[in-house]
Amino acid sequence: MVRVTLHPAGSDAAIPLEARPGRSLMQAAVDAGVEGIAADCGGSLTCATCHVRVREPFASRLPAPSADELAMLEFTAVPRGPGSRLSCQLVLDDSLDGLVADLPERQY
């Protein structure tokens, strides 16, 4: 299992998740009922409602975002910043065990 921790904006809370390798971060968050990941398009890269900001050192370990992901990041409700990614595009594997990401204030 890959362990991930999400931090909601404006809160000291931490949301620990565990997911099977091969699942996206968005799928793991939706399966766990995490508020703050809307995932309106279900992971088809058409809505930008699964925006997260991945913290270092993991942000620099991720594969580069595709052109489509970069385009969708222009439509996030909260402006993109360092580590901004769409969680539907982040496939979890053992190298990402321990990943920490921040949730934006809103997805709409």
Phi and psi in radians as a Rosetta constraint file:
Dihedral C 1 N 2 CA 2 C 2 CIRCULARHARMONIC -1.772 0.35
Dihedral N 2 CA 2 C 2 N 3 CIRCULARHARMONIC 2.204 0.35
Dihedral C 2 N 3 CA 3 C 3 CIRCULARHARMONIC -1.668 0.35
Dihedral N 3 CA 3 C 3 N 4 CIRCULARHARMONIC 2.341 0.35
Dihedral C 3 N 4 CA 4 C 4 CIRCULARHARMONIC -2.362 0.35
Dihedral N 4 CA 4 C 4 N 5 CIRCULARHARMONIC 2.581 0.35
Dihedral C 4 N 5 CA 5 C 5 CIRCULARHARMONIC -2.186 0.35
Dihedral N 5 CA 5 C 5 N 6 CIRCULARHARMONIC 2.240 0.35
Dihedral C 5 N 6 CA 6 C 6 CIRCULARHARMONIC -1.909 0.35
Dihedral N 6 CA 6 C 6 N 7 CIRCULARHARMONIC 2.481 0.35
Dihedral C 6 N 7 CA 7 C 7 CIRCULARHARMONIC -2.095 0.35
Dihedral N 7 CA 7 C 7 N 8 CIRCULARHARMONIC 1.977 0.35
Dihedral C 7 N 8 CA 8 C 8 CIRCULARHARMONIC -1.142 0.35
Dihedral N 8 CA 8 C 8 N 9 CIRCULARHARMONIC 2.521 0.35
Dihedral C 8 N 9 CA 9 C 9 CIRCULARHARMONIC -1.063 0.35
Dihedral N 9 CA 9 C 9 N 10 CIRCULARHARMONIC 2.449 0.35
Dihedral C 9 N 10 CA 10 C 10 CIRCULARHARMONIC 1.230 0.35
Dihedral N 10 CA 10 C 10 N 11 CIRCULARHARMONIC 0.331 0.35
Dihedral C 10 N 11 CA 11 C 11 CIRCULARHARMONIC -2.411 0.35
Dihedral N 11 CA 11 C 11 N 12 CIRCULARHARMONIC 2.643 0.35
Dihedral C 11 N 12 CA 12 C 12 CIRCULARHARMONIC -1.557 0.35
Dihedral N 12 CA 12 C 12 N 13 CIRCULARHARMONIC 0.011 0.35
Dihedral C 12 N 13 CA 13 C 13 CIRCULARHARMONIC -1.198 0.35
Dihedral N 13 CA 13 C 13 N 14 CIRCULARHARMONIC 2.677 0.35
Dihedral C 13 N 14 CA 14 C 14 CIRCULARHARMONIC -2.222 0.35
Dihedral N 14 CA 14 C 14 N 15 CIRCULARHARMONIC 2.337 0.35
Dihedral C 14 N 15 CA 15 C 15 CIRCULARHARMONIC -1.936 0.35
Dihedral N 15 CA 15 C 15 N 16 CIRCULARHARMONIC 1.827 0.35
Dihedral C 15 N 16 CA 16 C 16 CIRCULARHARMONIC -1.424 0.35
Dihedral N 16 CA 16 C 16 N 17 CIRCULARHARMONIC 2.427 0.35
Dihedral C 16 N 17 CA 17 C 17 CIRCULARHARMONIC -2.265 0.35
Dihedral N 17 CA 17 C 17 N 18 CIRCULARHARMONIC 2.669 0.35
Dihedral C 17 N 18 CA 18 C 18 CIRCULARHARMONIC -2.264 0.35
Dihedral N 18 CA 18 C 18 N 19 CIRCULARHARMONIC 2.384 0.35
Dihedral C 18 N 19 CA 19 C 19 CIRCULARHARMONIC -2.471 0.35
Dihedral N 19 CA 19 C 19 N 20 CIRCULARHARMONIC 2.655 0.35
Dihedral C 19 N 20 CA 20 C 20 CIRCULARHARMONIC -1.226 0.35
Dihedral N 20 CA 20 C 20 N 21 CIRCULARHARMONIC 2.482 0.35
Dihedral C 20 N 21 CA 21 C 21 CIRCULARHARMONIC -0.970 0.35
Dihedral N 21 CA 21 C 21 N 22 CIRCULARHARMONIC 2.500 0.35
Dihedral C 21 N 22 CA 22 C 22 CIRCULARHARMONIC 1.717 0.35
Dihedral N 22 CA 22 C 22 N 23 CIRCULARHARMONIC -0.259 0.35
Dihedral C 22 N 23 CA 23 C 23 CIRCULARHARMONIC -1.496 0.35
Dihedral N 23 CA 23 C 23 N 24 CIRCULARHARMONIC 2.636 0.35
Dihedral C 23 N 24 CA 24 C 24 CIRCULARHARMONIC -1.415 0.35
Dihedral N 24 CA 24 C 24 N 25 CIRCULARHARMONIC 2.768 0.35
Dihedral C 24 N 25 CA 25 C 25 CIRCULARHARMONIC -1.047 0.35
Dihedral N 25 CA 25 C 25 N 26 CIRCULARHARMONIC -0.663 0.35
Dihedral C 25 N 26 CA 26 C 26 CIRCULARHARMONIC -1.074 0.35
Dihedral N 26 CA 26 C 26 N 27 CIRCULARHARMONIC -0.794 0.35
Dihedral C 26 N 27 CA 27 C 27 CIRCULARHARMONIC -1.060 0.35
Dihedral N 27 CA 27 C 27 N 28 CIRCULARHARMONIC -0.752 0.35
Dihedral C 27 N 28 CA 28 C 28 CIRCULARHARMONIC -1.094 0.35
Dihedral N 28 CA 28 C 28 N 29 CIRCULARHARMONIC -0.732 0.35
Dihedral C 28 N 29 CA 29 C 29 CIRCULARHARMONIC -1.187 0.35
Dihedral N 29 CA 29 C 29 N 30 CIRCULARHARMONIC -0.759 0.35
Dihedral C 29 N 30 CA 30 C 30 CIRCULARHARMONIC -1.125 0.35
Dihedral N 30 CA 30 C 30 N 31 CIRCULARHARMONIC -0.773 0.35
Dihedral C 30 N 31 CA 31 C 31 CIRCULARHARMONIC -1.028 0.35
Dihedral N 31 CA 31 C 31 N 32 CIRCULARHARMONIC -0.576 0.35
Dihedral C 31 N 32 CA 32 C 32 CIRCULARHARMONIC -1.538 0.35
Dihedral N 32 CA 32 C 32 N 33 CIRCULARHARMONIC -0.027 0.35
Dihedral C 32 N 33 CA 33 C 33 CIRCULARHARMONIC 1.254 0.35
Dihedral N 33 CA 33 C 33 N 34 CIRCULARHARMONIC 0.508 0.35
Dihedral C 33 N 34 CA 34 C 34 CIRCULARHARMONIC -1.209 0.35
Dihedral N 34 CA 34 C 34 N 35 CIRCULARHARMONIC 2.150 0.35
Dihedral C 34 N 35 CA 35 C 35 CIRCULARHARMONIC -1.308 0.35
Dihedral N 35 CA 35 C 35 N 36 CIRCULARHARMONIC 2.452 0.35
Dihedral C 35 N 36 CA 36 C 36 CIRCULARHARMONIC 1.916 0.35
Dihedral N 36 CA 36 C 36 N 37 CIRCULARHARMONIC -0.148 0.35
Dihedral C 36 N 37 CA 37 C 37 CIRCULARHARMONIC -2.077 0.35
Dihedral N 37 CA 37 C 37 N 38 CIRCULARHARMONIC 1.744 0.35
Dihedral C 37 N 38 CA 38 C 38 CIRCULARHARMONIC -1.322 0.35
Dihedral N 38 CA 38 C 38 N 39 CIRCULARHARMONIC -0.767 0.35
Dihedral C 38 N 39 CA 39 C 39 CIRCULARHARMONIC 0.912 0.35
Dihedral N 39 CA 39 C 39 N 40 CIRCULARHARMONIC 0.812 0.35
Dihedral C 39 N 40 CA 40 C 40 CIRCULARHARMONIC -0.979 0.35
Dihedral N 40 CA 40 C 40 N 41 CIRCULARHARMONIC -0.633 0.35
Dihedral C 40 N 41 CA 41 C 41 CIRCULARHARMONIC -1.579 0.35
Dihedral N 41 CA 41 C 41 N 42 CIRCULARHARMONIC -0.022 0.35
Dihedral C 41 N 42 CA 42 C 42 CIRCULARHARMONIC 1.277 0.35
Dihedral N 42 CA 42 C 42 N 43 CIRCULARHARMONIC 0.269 0.35
Dihedral C 42 N 43 CA 43 C 43 CIRCULARHARMONIC 1.748 0.35
Dihedral N 43 CA 43 C 43 N 44 CIRCULARHARMONIC 0.271 0.35
Dihedral C 43 N 44 CA 44 C 44 CIRCULARHARMONIC -1.623 0.35
Dihedral N 44 CA 44 C 44 N 45 CIRCULARHARMONIC 0.200 0.35
Dihedral C 44 N 45 CA 45 C 45 CIRCULARHARMONIC 1.105 0.35
Dihedral N 45 CA 45 C 45 N 46 CIRCULARHARMONIC 0.780 0.35
Dihedral C 45 N 46 CA 46 C 46 CIRCULARHARMONIC -2.286 0.35
Dihedral N 46 CA 46 C 46 N 47 CIRCULARHARMONIC 0.129 0.35
Dihedral C 46 N 47 CA 47 C 47 CIRCULARHARMONIC -2.336 0.35
Dihedral N 47 CA 47 C 47 N 48 CIRCULARHARMONIC -0.437 0.35
Dihedral C 47 N 48 CA 48 C 48 CIRCULARHARMONIC 1.128 0.35
Dihedral N 48 CA 48 C 48 N 49 CIRCULARHARMONIC 0.424 0.35
Dihedral C 48 N 49 CA 49 C 49 CIRCULARHARMONIC -1.719 0.35
Dihedral N 49 CA 49 C 49 N 50 CIRCULARHARMONIC 0.351 0.35
Dihedral C 49 N 50 CA 50 C 50 CIRCULARHARMONIC -2.195 0.35
Dihedral N 50 CA 50 C 50 N 51 CIRCULARHARMONIC 0.497 0.35
Dihedral C 50 N 51 CA 51 C 51 CIRCULARHARMONIC -1.063 0.35
Dihedral N 51 CA 51 C 51 N 52 CIRCULARHARMONIC 2.332 0.35
Dihedral C 51 N 52 CA 52 C 52 CIRCULARHARMONIC -2.399 0.35
Dihedral N 52 CA 52 C 52 N 53 CIRCULARHARMONIC 2.859 0.35
Dihedral C 52 N 53 CA 53 C 53 CIRCULARHARMONIC -2.076 0.35
Dihedral N 53 CA 53 C 53 N 54 CIRCULARHARMONIC 1.897 0.35
Dihedral C 53 N 54 CA 54 C 54 CIRCULARHARMONIC -1.388 0.35
Dihedral N 54 CA 54 C 54 N 55 CIRCULARHARMONIC 2.277 0.35
Dihedral C 54 N 55 CA 55 C 55 CIRCULARHARMONIC -1.429 0.35
Dihedral N 55 CA 55 C 55 N 56 CIRCULARHARMONIC 2.708 0.35
Dihedral C 55 N 56 CA 56 C 56 CIRCULARHARMONIC -1.259 0.35
Dihedral N 56 CA 56 C 56 N 57 CIRCULARHARMONIC 2.653 0.35
Dihedral C 56 N 57 CA 57 C 57 CIRCULARHARMONIC -1.489 0.35
Dihedral N 57 CA 57 C 57 N 58 CIRCULARHARMONIC 0.017 0.35
Dihedral C 57 N 58 CA 58 C 58 CIRCULARHARMONIC -1.296 0.35
Dihedral N 58 CA 58 C 58 N 59 CIRCULARHARMONIC -0.571 0.35
Dihedral C 58 N 59 CA 59 C 59 CIRCULARHARMONIC -0.983 0.35
Dihedral N 59 CA 59 C 59 N 60 CIRCULARHARMONIC -0.719 0.35
Dihedral C 59 N 60 CA 60 C 60 CIRCULARHARMONIC -1.380 0.35
Dihedral N 60 CA 60 C 60 N 61 CIRCULARHARMONIC -0.174 0.35
Dihedral C 60 N 61 CA 61 C 61 CIRCULARHARMONIC -1.547 0.35
Dihedral N 61 CA 61 C 61 N 62 CIRCULARHARMONIC -0.276 0.35
Dihedral C 61 N 62 CA 62 C 62 CIRCULARHARMONIC -1.287 0.35
Dihedral N 62 CA 62 C 62 N 63 CIRCULARHARMONIC 2.637 0.35
Dihedral C 62 N 63 CA 63 C 63 CIRCULARHARMONIC -1.065 0.35
Dihedral N 63 CA 63 C 63 N 64 CIRCULARHARMONIC 2.658 0.35
Dihedral C 63 N 64 CA 64 C 64 CIRCULARHARMONIC -1.065 0.35
Dihedral N 64 CA 64 C 64 N 65 CIRCULARHARMONIC 2.522 0.35
Dihedral C 64 N 65 CA 65 C 65 CIRCULARHARMONIC -1.162 0.35
Dihedral N 65 CA 65 C 65 N 66 CIRCULARHARMONIC 2.574 0.35
Dihedral C 65 N 66 CA 66 C 66 CIRCULARHARMONIC -1.262 0.35
Dihedral N 66 CA 66 C 66 N 67 CIRCULARHARMONIC 2.925 0.35
Dihedral C 66 N 67 CA 67 C 67 CIRCULARHARMONIC -1.053 0.35
Dihedral N 67 CA 67 C 67 N 68 CIRCULARHARMONIC -0.665 0.35
Dihedral C 67 N 68 CA 68 C 68 CIRCULARHARMONIC -1.149 0.35
Dihedral N 68 CA 68 C 68 N 69 CIRCULARHARMONIC -0.730 0.35
Dihedral C 68 N 69 CA 69 C 69 CIRCULARHARMONIC -1.124 0.35
Dihedral N 69 CA 69 C 69 N 70 CIRCULARHARMONIC -0.765 0.35
Dihedral C 69 N 70 CA 70 C 70 CIRCULARHARMONIC -1.034 0.35
Dihedral N 70 CA 70 C 70 N 71 CIRCULARHARMONIC -0.701 0.35
Dihedral C 70 N 71 CA 71 C 71 CIRCULARHARMONIC -1.118 0.35
Dihedral N 71 CA 71 C 71 N 72 CIRCULARHARMONIC -0.756 0.35
Dihedral C 71 N 72 CA 72 C 72 CIRCULARHARMONIC -1.201 0.35
Dihedral N 72 CA 72 C 72 N 73 CIRCULARHARMONIC -0.539 0.35
Dihedral C 72 N 73 CA 73 C 73 CIRCULARHARMONIC -1.109 0.35
Dihedral N 73 CA 73 C 73 N 74 CIRCULARHARMONIC -0.299 0.35
Dihedral C 73 N 74 CA 74 C 74 CIRCULARHARMONIC -1.286 0.35
Dihedral N 74 CA 74 C 74 N 75 CIRCULARHARMONIC -0.236 0.35
Dihedral C 74 N 75 CA 75 C 75 CIRCULARHARMONIC -1.903 0.35
Dihedral N 75 CA 75 C 75 N 76 CIRCULARHARMONIC 0.232 0.35
Dihedral C 75 N 76 CA 76 C 76 CIRCULARHARMONIC -1.203 0.35
Dihedral N 76 CA 76 C 76 N 77 CIRCULARHARMONIC 2.607 0.35
Dihedral C 76 N 77 CA 77 C 77 CIRCULARHARMONIC -1.150 0.35
Dihedral N 77 CA 77 C 77 N 78 CIRCULARHARMONIC -0.622 0.35
Dihedral C 77 N 78 CA 78 C 78 CIRCULARHARMONIC -1.875 0.35
Dihedral N 78 CA 78 C 78 N 79 CIRCULARHARMONIC 2.256 0.35
Dihedral C 78 N 79 CA 79 C 79 CIRCULARHARMONIC -0.890 0.35
Dihedral N 79 CA 79 C 79 N 80 CIRCULARHARMONIC 2.474 0.35
Dihedral C 79 N 80 CA 80 C 80 CIRCULARHARMONIC -1.144 0.35
Dihedral N 80 CA 80 C 80 N 81 CIRCULARHARMONIC 2.710 0.35
Dihedral C 80 N 81 CA 81 C 81 CIRCULARHARMONIC -2.552 0.35
Dihedral N 81 CA 81 C 81 N 82 CIRCULARHARMONIC -2.935 0.35
Dihedral C 81 N 82 CA 82 C 82 CIRCULARHARMONIC -0.980 0.35
Dihedral N 82 CA 82 C 82 N 83 CIRCULARHARMONIC 2.304 0.35
Dihedral C 82 N 83 CA 83 C 83 CIRCULARHARMONIC 1.399 0.35
Dihedral N 83 CA 83 C 83 N 84 CIRCULARHARMONIC 0.063 0.35
Dihedral C 83 N 84 CA 84 C 84 CIRCULARHARMONIC -1.117 0.35
Dihedral N 84 CA 84 C 84 N 85 CIRCULARHARMONIC 2.247 0.35
Dihedral C 84 N 85 CA 85 C 85 CIRCULARHARMONIC -2.570 0.35
Dihedral N 85 CA 85 C 85 N 86 CIRCULARHARMONIC 2.838 0.35
Dihedral C 85 N 86 CA 86 C 86 CIRCULARHARMONIC -1.630 0.35
Dihedral N 86 CA 86 C 86 N 87 CIRCULARHARMONIC 2.144 0.35
Dihedral C 86 N 87 CA 87 C 87 CIRCULARHARMONIC -1.150 0.35
Dihedral N 87 CA 87 C 87 N 88 CIRCULARHARMONIC -0.331 0.35
Dihedral C 87 N 88 CA 88 C 88 CIRCULARHARMONIC -1.198 0.35
Dihedral N 88 CA 88 C 88 N 89 CIRCULARHARMONIC -0.332 0.35
Dihedral C 88 N 89 CA 89 C 89 CIRCULARHARMONIC -1.716 0.35
Dihedral N 89 CA 89 C 89 N 90 CIRCULARHARMONIC 0.014 0.35
Dihedral C 89 N 90 CA 90 C 90 CIRCULARHARMONIC -1.790 0.35
Dihedral N 90 CA 90 C 90 N 91 CIRCULARHARMONIC 1.733 0.35
Dihedral C 90 N 91 CA 91 C 91 CIRCULARHARMONIC -1.476 0.35
Dihedral N 91 CA 91 C 91 N 92 CIRCULARHARMONIC 2.143 0.35
Dihedral C 91 N 92 CA 92 C 92 CIRCULARHARMONIC -1.375 0.35
Dihedral N 92 CA 92 C 92 N 93 CIRCULARHARMONIC 2.414 0.35
Dihedral C 92 N 93 CA 93 C 93 CIRCULARHARMONIC -2.535 0.35
Dihedral N 93 CA 93 C 93 N 94 CIRCULARHARMONIC 3.088 0.35
Dihedral C 93 N 94 CA 94 C 94 CIRCULARHARMONIC -1.031 0.35
Dihedral N 94 CA 94 C 94 N 95 CIRCULARHARMONIC -0.476 0.35
Dihedral C 94 N 95 CA 95 C 95 CIRCULARHARMONIC -1.216 0.35
Dihedral N 95 CA 95 C 95 N 96 CIRCULARHARMONIC -0.259 0.35
Dihedral C 95 N 96 CA 96 C 96 CIRCULARHARMONIC -1.794 0.35
Dihedral N 96 CA 96 C 96 N 97 CIRCULARHARMONIC 0.165 0.35
Dihedral C 96 N 97 CA 97 C 97 CIRCULARHARMONIC -1.036 0.35
Dihedral N 97 CA 97 C 97 N 98 CIRCULARHARMONIC 2.166 0.35
Dihedral C 97 N 98 CA 98 C 98 CIRCULARHARMONIC 1.723 0.35
Dihedral N 98 CA 98 C 98 N 99 CIRCULARHARMONIC 0.001 0.35
Dihedral C 98 N 99 CA 99 C 99 CIRCULARHARMONIC -0.932 0.35
Dihedral N 99 CA 99 C 99 N 100 CIRCULARHARMONIC 2.444 0.35
Dihedral C 99 N 100 CA 100 C 100 CIRCULARHARMONIC -2.181 0.35
Dihedral N 100 CA 100 C 100 N 101 CIRCULARHARMONIC 2.322 0.35
Dihedral C 100 N 101 CA 101 C 101 CIRCULARHARMONIC -2.434 0.35
Dihedral N 101 CA 101 C 101 N 102 CIRCULARHARMONIC 2.625 0.35
Dihedral C 101 N 102 CA 102 C 102 CIRCULARHARMONIC -1.777 0.35
Dihedral N 102 CA 102 C 102 N 103 CIRCULARHARMONIC 2.442 0.35
Dihedral C 102 N 103 CA 103 C 103 CIRCULARHARMONIC -1.590 0.35
Dihedral N 103 CA 103 C 103 N 104 CIRCULARHARMONIC 2.464 0.35
Dihedral C 103 N 104 CA 104 C 104 CIRCULARHARMONIC -1.275 0.35
Dihedral N 104 CA 104 C 104 N 105 CIRCULARHARMONIC 2.961 0.35
Dihedral C 104 N 105 CA 105 C 105 CIRCULARHARMONIC -1.055 0.35
Dihedral N 105 CA 105 C 105 N 106 CIRCULARHARMONIC -0.576 0.35
Dihedral C 105 N 106 CA 106 C 106 CIRCULARHARMONIC -2.738 0.35
Dihedral N 106 CA 106 C 106 N 107 CIRCULARHARMONIC 2.828 0.35
Dihedral C 106 N 107 CA 107 C 107 CIRCULARHARMONIC -1.927 0.35
Dihedral N 107 CA 107 C 107 N 108 CIRCULARHARMONIC -0.142 0.35
